[in-house]
Amino acid sequence: MKEFRFTHEADASRYTLHRGDDLVSVLDYRDDGRTVAMTRAYTVPTFRGHGYAGELVDRAVAELEAQGDREVIPVCWYVADWFAAHPERNGILRSRAL
């Protein structure tokens, strides 16, 4: 079985998930020093349907939670849906001002 490799490519403003040598999913973001706007989750078409984007979002959120100095803005619909399905992780979401 091929191992997963999670990377944070800060110079490219993205997180990636590889399975063996294959890039399977990418999560693009914008970081302003206070918030991380997750702008696009993408899975290579031949790898879709296996939960790789969800795994990538989970690992990226876990890394940000561990750092403890950023809030997340889920710009991408997939990321917003992921947070809706994982309300226990909503503590890292940026509070909406009224």
C-alpha positions as CSV (number, residue, x, y, z in Angstrom):
1,M,0.0,0.0,0.0
2,K,1.3,3.5,-0.9
3,E,1.9,5.9,1.9
4,F,0.4,9.4,2.0
5,R,2.6,12.4,2.2
6,F,1.2,15.8,3.4
7,T,3.2,18.9,2.6
8,H,2.9,22.6,3.3
9,E,4.4,24.5,0.4
10,A,4.3,28.0,2.0
11,D,6.1,29.6,-1.0
12,A,3.3,28.4,-3.3
13,S,0.5,29.1,-0.7
14,R,-0.8,25.6,-0.8
15,Y,-1.0,22.3,1.0
16,T,-0.6,19.1,-1.0
17,L,-1.3,15.4,-0.5
18,H,0.7,12.8,-2.4
19,R,0.1,9.0,-2.6
20,G,3.4,7.5,-3.3
21,D,4.9,9.7,-6.1
22,D,1.5,10.9,-7.3
23,L,0.1,14.3,-6.4
24,V,-3.6,13.6,-5.6
25,S,-5.0,16.7,-4.0
26,V,-4.1,20.4,-3.6
27,L,-5.5,23.0,-1.2
28,D,-4.7,26.7,-2.1
29,Y,-4.9,29.5,0.4
30,R,-4.2,33.1,1.2
31,D,-2.6,34.0,4.5
32,D,-2.6,37.6,5.7
33,G,-0.9,36.8,9.0
34,R,-4.1,36.6,11.0
35,T,-6.4,34.5,8.8
36,V,-6.0,31.7,6.2
37,A,-8.5,31.9,3.5
38,M,-8.8,28.5,2.0
39,T,-9.6,29.3,-1.6
40,R,-9.6,26.1,-3.6
41,A,-9.6,22.4,-2.9
42,Y,-8.7,20.3,-6.0
43,T,-8.3,16.6,-6.5
44,V,-6.7,15.3,-9.7
45,P,-9.6,13.8,-11.7
46,T,-8.2,10.2,-11.8
47,F,-8.1,10.2,-7.9
48,R,-11.5,11.7,-7.2
49,G,-14.0,9.9,-5.1
50,H,-11.6,8.5,-2.5
51,G,-11.8,11.2,0.1
52,Y,-8.4,12.7,-0.6
53,A,-9.5,16.3,-0.5
54,G,-11.2,15.7,2.9
55,E,-8.0,14.1,4.2
56,L,-6.0,17.1,2.9
57,V,-8.3,19.7,4.5
58,D,-8.3,17.7,7.8
59,R,-4.4,17.7,7.9
60,A,-4.2,21.4,7.0
61,V,-6.7,22.3,9.7
62,A,-4.8,20.2,12.2
63,E,-1.6,22.0,11.3
64,L,-3.2,25.4,11.7
65,E,-4.9,24.3,15.0
66,A,-1.4,23.2,16.3
67,Q,0.1,26.6,15.4
68,G,-2.8,28.4,17.2
69,D,-2.2,31.8,15.6
70,R,-4.6,31.8,12.6
71,E,-8.3,31.6,12.0
72,V,-9.7,30.0,8.8
73,I,-12.0,31.5,6.3
74,P,-13.5,28.8,4.1
75,V,-13.8,30.6,0.8
76,C,-14.0,27.3,-1.2
77,W,-17.4,25.5,-1.2
78,Y,-15.7,22.2,-0.5
79,V,-13.9,23.5,2.6
80,A,-17.1,25.1,3.8
81,D,-18.9,21.8,3.4
82,W,-16.1,20.0,5.2
83,F,-16.5,22.3,8.2
84,A,-20.2,21.8,8.2
85,A,-19.6,18.1,8.4
86,H,-17.0,18.5,11.2
87,P,-18.6,21.0,13.6
88,E,-16.1,19.9,16.3
89,R,-13.4,21.7,14.3
90,N,-15.3,25.0,14.0
91,G,-13.3,26.6,16.8
92,I,-10.7,27.7,14.3
93,L,-13.2,29.4,12.0
94,R,-13.0,33.2,11.8
95,S,-15.9,34.7,13.7
96,R,-18.3,36.6,11.5
97,A,-18.9,40.2,12.5
98,L,-22.5,41.3,12.5
